[in-house]
Amino acid sequence: ADLAWLVSRGRDVVGVDLSDIAARSFASEQGIPVTAGSDPPFTVVRGERIAYYVGDFFDIKPGRIGRFDLI
């Protein structure tokens, strides 16, 4: 719900989840067309204003996803 709220306000968002189903379900529920790509050790589900990393949250490093204005 928080990701959807941010997207609806024009923010670019990044999500992380262990479940590919969760990432795709979110996109489907929000009507966001997505594509999936590989950024080992992650699969990245991308759509307009969203990048959803599928994998272990603890493997995310700042160099991979950049800086954030808000967390």
Secondary structure as GFF3:
##gff-version 3
##sequence-region A 1 71
A	DSSP	alpha_helix	2	8	.	.	.	ID=ss1
A	DSSP	beta_strand	13	17	.	.	.	ID=ss2
A	DSSP	alpha_helix	20	30	.	.	.	ID=ss3
A	DSSP	beta_strand	34	39	.	.	.	ID=ss4
A	DSSP	beta_strand	42	47	.	.	.	ID=ss5
A	DSSP	beta_strand	50	54	.	.	.	ID=ss6
A	DSSP	three_ten_helix	57	59	.	.	.	ID=ss7
A	DSSP	alpha_helix	62	65	.	.	.	ID=ss8
###
